[in-house]
């Protein structure tokens, strides 16, 4: 199977459901393989990591004069899809208000949010009734945290899961207009929502990211336009819960597949941080991303990549590269020296990666201590995605 056949297989429903055998075949071909003229598949940890950190590889930009789809236009005006110097200009401003100190200060609020949600699970799972862990917990926790951080009213939070699901289709490898139309509608609704919230924040600012970014924008120093402000708020909201939701669901599914592991986590034989890192490596919530060569004379593992060459970076494959990890198909929460690429690397590393780790590291111990009889209840349903990998439905019970 050559690189083109691997990519084609990854875009099928079967390939999206279980991409790992295809990753193994990609790694057998070598760190980089030619898909077609001007297109390359990068599968190894070393080369995916290097490309992500090399500023000469960037985000593909729309051709001059092209008509962007609404969903892509919304994303392309944010740090998610920007190249230097725009990326650095916007990211430095957002980083100045989305600080490690602000994230660390959220720990008590996250602990309280977890405990309140666990109280709710007691009711949802009373008398052994099954319920959907994804809806009742995995979505609710990160959306409440990011909305608290942004300053989004709690009464609005129920709206965002469906909108994010529609919008993030635009990040998948396929660009079928049939799926991009709902993404465009979601982008318009989220943009409209944040324009209204910006107006409210100007009139009555609070201690939150929206107000801080609005104040920075209104300083009129050229670091953020009105369009960029809205686009980045949409991305901060969606990215703030989408990957964490998948991390929580993927982690719980892994625990169900390994019954003894939960007991080891409870006892402290397995450190929670090690478990979270191994979930990020073994079943990453982000499996792939794209880069383009922005300069002449570039190579990847000795393969020349001309300016404009497109690279599909298989993060999920890199995280299971046997040249980087011993026995990569095994789940080992005490694996030494793990550094998964689940949140990217380099200039585009996810701003919220420490927040996601903090939420997961808080949630899993409390969940397992509160409900020692937590168990699967029926067949889970995977989301039909490759890039953003997670569960749509994960039915559970909390009493034996």
C-alpha positions in Angstrom: 0.0 0.0 0.0 1.5 3.3 -1.1 1.0 6.7 0.5 -1.9 7.7 -1.8 -3.7 4.5 -0.9 -3.1 5.1 2.8 -4.6 8.6 2.6 -7.5 7.3 0.6 -8.2 4.6 3.2 -7.9 7.1 6.0 -10.8 9.1 4.5 -13.1 6.1 4.5 -15.5 5.4 7.4 -13.5 2.3 8.3 -10.2 4.2 8.2 -11.6 7.0 10.4 -12.9 4.5 12.9 -9.6 2.7 13.3 -6.7 4.5 11.6 -3.9 2.8 13.6 -3.2 -0.1 11.2 -2.9 2.5 8.4 -0.4 4.5 10.5 1.7 1.4 10.9 1.8 1.0 7.1 2.7 4.7 6.7 5.6 4.3 9.1 6.8 1.2 7.2 7.1 3.4 4.1 9.4 5.8 6.0 9.3 9.1 7.8 8.0 10.9 4.6 6.3 9.5 1.5 5.1 11.2 -1.7 1.3 11.0 -2.1 1.2 12.8 -5.4 3.0 15.6 -7.2 3.4 18.4 -4.5 1.7 16.3 -1.8 3.6 14.5 1.0 2.7 12.2 3.9 4.8 12.7 7.1 4.4 9.9 9.7 7.4 9.7 12.0 7.6 11.4 15.4 10.9 13.1 14.6 9.8 14.6 11.3 6.3 15.6 12.4 7.8 17.3 15.4 10.4 19.0 13.3 8.0 20.3 10.7 5.6 21.6 13.4 8.5 23.6 14.9 10.0 24.9 11.7 8.5 28.3 10.8 9.3 27.8 7.2 6.4 25.4 7.1 3.1 27.1 7.7 -0.6 27.1 7.1 -1.9 27.0 3.6 -3.5 30.3 2.6 -6.4 30.8 0.2 -5.4 31.9 -3.3 -5.8 35.6 -4.1 -9.3 36.3 -5.3 -10.6 32.9 -4.1 -14.0 32.7 -2.4 -13.7 31.2 1.0 -16.4 29.2 2.6 -17.9 31.0 5.7 -16.5 28.3 8.0 -13.0 28.5 6.6 -13.1 32.3 6.5 -13.9 32.4 10.2 -11.1 30.0 11.0 -8.6 31.6 8.6 -8.8 35.0 10.5 -7.7 33.4 13.8 -4.4 32.3 15.2 -5.4 28.7 14.3 -4.9 29.4 10.6 -2.5 32.4 10.5 1.1 32.6 9.4 3.9 35.0 10.5 3.8 37.9 11.0 0.0 37.9 11.6 0.2 34.8 13.8 2.8 36.3 16.2 1.0 39.6 16.4 -2.3 38.0 17.4 -0.9 35.2 19.6 1.3 37.6 21.6 -1.8 39.6 22.5 -3.9 36.6 23.4 -1.1 35.1 25.4 -0.8 38.3 27.4 -4.3 37.7 28.8 -4.5 33.9 28.6 -1.6 33.5 30.9 -0.4 30.4 32.8 -1.2 32.2 36.1 -4.8 32.7 35.0 -5.0 29.0 34.1 -3.5 27.9 37.3 -5.8 30.1 39.3 -8.7 28.1 37.8 -7.9 24.9 39.8 -10.4 25.6 42.6 -13.1 26.4 40.1 -12.3 23.2 38.1 -12.5 21.1 41.3 -15.8 22.7 42.2 -17.2 22.2 38.7 -16.1 18.5 38.7 -17.8 17.9 42.1 -21.0 19.6 41.0 -21.1 17.5 37.8 -20.5 14.3 39.8 -23.4 15.2 42.0 -25.5 15.5 38.9 -24.3 12.0 37.7 -25.6 10.6 40.9 -29.0 11.6 39.9 -28.7 10.7 36.2 -27.4 7.2 37.2 -29.7 6.6 40.1 -30.8 3.0 40.5 -28.3 1.9 37.9 -29.9 3.9 35.0 -27.5 4.2 32.1 -26.6 7.7 30.8 -24.3 9.2 28.3 -20.9 10.2 29.8 -20.1 12.5 26.9 -23.2 14.6 27.3 -23.4 14.6 31.0 -19.8 15.1 31.9 -17.1 15.1 29.1 -18.7 18.0 27.4 -20.1 19.8 30.5 -16.8 20.2 32.3 -14.6 21.8 29.7 -17.4 24.0 28.3 -18.2 25.3 31.8 -14.5 26.1 32.4 -13.8 27.8 29.1 -17.0 29.8 29.3 -16.1 30.9 32.8 -12.7 31.9 31.6 -14.2 33.8 28.6 -17.1 35.4 30.5 -19.8 33.5 28.6 -23.1 33.3 30.6 -23.9 29.9 31.9 -27.4 30.1 30.4 -25.8 30.0 26.9 -23.5 27.0 27.3 -25.9 24.3 26.2 -25.8 25.8 22.7 -22.2 25.2 21.9 -21.7 21.4 21.5 -23.8 21.1 18.4 -22.4 24.3 16.9 -18.8 23.2 17.5 -19.5 19.8 16.0 -20.7 21.4 12.8 -17.9 24.0 12.7 -15.0 21.6 13.2 -16.0 19.6 10.1 -14.1 22.3 8.3 -10.9 21.0 9.9 -11.3 17.5 8.4 -9.4 16.3 5.4 -12.4 16.3 3.1 -14.0 19.5 2.0 -17.4 18.3 0.8 -19.7 21.3 0.3 -22.5 19.2 1.8 -20.8 19.1 5.2 -19.3 22.6 4.9 -22.7 24.3 4.7 -23.6 23.4 8.3 -20.1 24.5 9.3 -20.7 27.8 7.7 -24.0 28.2 9.4 -22.3 27.4 12.8 -19.5 29.9 12.0 -22.1 32.7 11.3 -24.1 31.9 14.5 -21.0 31.8 16.7 -19.6 35.0 15.1 -22.9 36.8 15.7 -23.0 35.6 19.3 -19.5 37.0 20.0 -20.2 40.3 18.3 -23.2 40.7 20.7 -21.0 39.6 23.7 -18.3 42.1 22.7 -20.9 44.9 22.7 -22.1 43.9 26.2 -18.5 43.7 27.4 -17.7 47.2 26.2 -20.7 48.5 28.2 -20.1 46.4 31.3 -16.6 44.9 31.4 -15.8 42.0 33.7 -12.7 40.0 34.9 -12.6 37.6 31.9 -10.9 37.0 28.6 -13.5 38.6 26.4 -13.3 41.9 28.3 -9.5 41.8 28.4 -9.3 41.2 24.7 -11.9 43.8 24.0 -9.9 46.3 26.0 -6.7 45.3 24.1 -8.6 45.7 20.8 -9.9 49.1 21.8 -6.4 50.3 22.7 -6.2 50.6 18.9 -2.6 49.7 18.6 -3.1 47.6 15.5 -2.5 44.2 17.1 -6.1 43.0 16.6 -8.8 44.0 14.2 -12.5 43.6 14.8 -12.8 40.6 12.5 -9.8 39.0 14.1 -11.2 39.6 17.6 -14.4 37.7 16.7 -12.6 34.9 14.9 -10.2 34.3 17.8 -13.0 34.3 20.4 -14.8 31.6 18.3 -11.6 29.5 18.2 -10.9 30.0 21.9 -14.4 28.8 22.7 -14.4 25.8 20.4 -10.8 24.7 21.0 -11.4 25.2 24.7 -13.7 22.3 25.1 -13.6 20.2 21.9 -10.2 18.5 22.5 -10.8 18.2 26.2 -14.1 16.5 25.7 -12.4 14.0 23.5 -9.6 13.5 25.9 -12.0 12.7 28.7 -14.1 10.3 26.6 -11.0 8.5 25.1 -9.5 8.2 28.6 -12.6 6.6 30.1 -12.9 4.2 27.2 -9.3 3.1 27.8 -10.1 2.5 31.5 -13.0 0.3 30.6 -10.8 -1.8 28.3 -8.3 -2.2 31.2 -10.3 -2.9 34.4 -7.3 -3.2 36.6 -6.0 0.3 35.6 -8.7 2.2 37.4 -7.7 0.5 40.7 -4.0 1.4 40.1 -5.0 5.0 39.5 -7.1 5.1 42.7 -4.2 3.5 44.7 -1.6 5.9 43.3 0.4 3.1 41.7 -0.2 5.0 38.4 0.2 8.8 38.6 -2.7 10.7 37.1 -0.4 12.9 35.1 1.2 9.9 33.5 -2.2 8.4 32.7 -3.3 11.6 31.0 -0.1 11.9 29.0 -0.5 8.3 27.8 -4.1 8.9 26.7 -2.9 11.9 24.7 -0.3 9.6 23.1 -2.2 6.4 22.7 -5.5 7.9 21.4 -4.9 11.5 20.7 -7.9 13.9 20.4 -6.1 15.4 17.4 -4.8 12.9 14.9 -3.6 15.0 11.9 -2.9 18.4 10.6 -1.7 20.1 7.4 1.3 22.3 6.6 2.7 23.9 3.5 6.2 24.8 2.5 6.6 28.6 2.6 10.2 28.7 1.3 12.4 27.2 -1.4 14.9 24.5 -0.8 13.2 22.7 2.1 13.5 19.0 2.8 11.9 16.5 5.1 14.1 13.6 6.0 16.1 14.3 2.9 13.1 14.4 0.6 12.9 17.8 -1.3 9.7 19.7 -0.7 9.2 22.6 -3.1 7.7 25.9 -2.1 3.9 25.4 -2.0 4.3 21.6 -1.3 1.5 20.3 1.0 2.3 18.0 3.9 -0.2 15.9 5.7 1.2 15.4 9.2 -0.1 12.2 10.9 0.1 13.2 14.6 -1.6 9.9 15.6 1.1 8.0 13.7 3.9 10.1 15.2 2.6 9.3 18.7 2.9 5.6 17.9 6.3 5.6 16.2 8.4 2.7 17.4 11.5 4.7 16.8 10.3 7.1 19.5 8.2 4.8 21.8 9.0 1.2 22.9 6.0 -1.1 22.2 3.9 1.9 21.0 0.6 -0.1 20.6 0.6 -0.9 24.3 -0.9 1.5 26.8 1.7 2.3 29.4 0.8 5.1 31.8 4.3 5.0 33.5 6.1 5.3 30.2 9.2 7.4 30.7 10.0 10.5 28.7 6.7 10.7 26.9 6.1 13.9 25.0 3.0 13.3 22.8 2.3 15.7 19.9 -1.5 15.8 20.6 -1.6 19.5 21.0 1.0 20.3 18.3 4.4 21.9 18.8 6.2 25.0 17.9 4.5 28.4 17.3 1.1 26.8 16.8 1.1 24.6 19.9 -2.4 24.8 21.4 -2.7 27.7 23.8 -5.0 25.7 26.1 -3.0 22.5 26.4 -2.1 23.2 30.1 -5.8 23.9 30.8 -6.9 20.6 29.2 -4.3 18.7 31.2 -5.4 20.4 34.4 -9.1 19.5 33.7 -8.4 15.9 32.9 -6.0 15.5 35.8 -8.6 16.9 38.2 -11.5 14.9 36.7 -10.3 11.4 36.5 -9.3 10.8 40.2 -12.5 12.4 41.5 -14.6 10.4 39.0 -13.0 7.1 39.9 -13.1 7.8 43.7 -16.7 8.9 43.7 -17.9 6.0 41.5 -15.8 2.8 42.0 -18.5 0.8 40.1 -18.4 3.0 37.0 -18.9 0.7 34.1 -19.8 0.7 30.3 -23.5 0.2 29.5 -23.8 -0.7 25.9 -21.9 0.0 22.7 -20.2 3.4 22.4 -20.5 5.5 19.2 -17.4 7.1 17.8 -17.6 10.4 16.0 -17.1 9.8 12.3 -13.9 12.0 12.2 -10.2 11.5 11.6 -8.7 14.8 12.6 -10.6 15.3 15.8 -11.0 11.8 17.3 -13.5 11.1 20.1 -16.8 9.6 21.1 -20.3 10.9 20.2 -22.0 8.7 22.8 -20.3 6.7 25.7 -23.1 5.0 27.7 -22.2 4.2 31.4 -23.6 3.2 34.7 -22.3 4.2 38.1 -23.7 1.5 40.4 -23.1 -2.2 40.2 
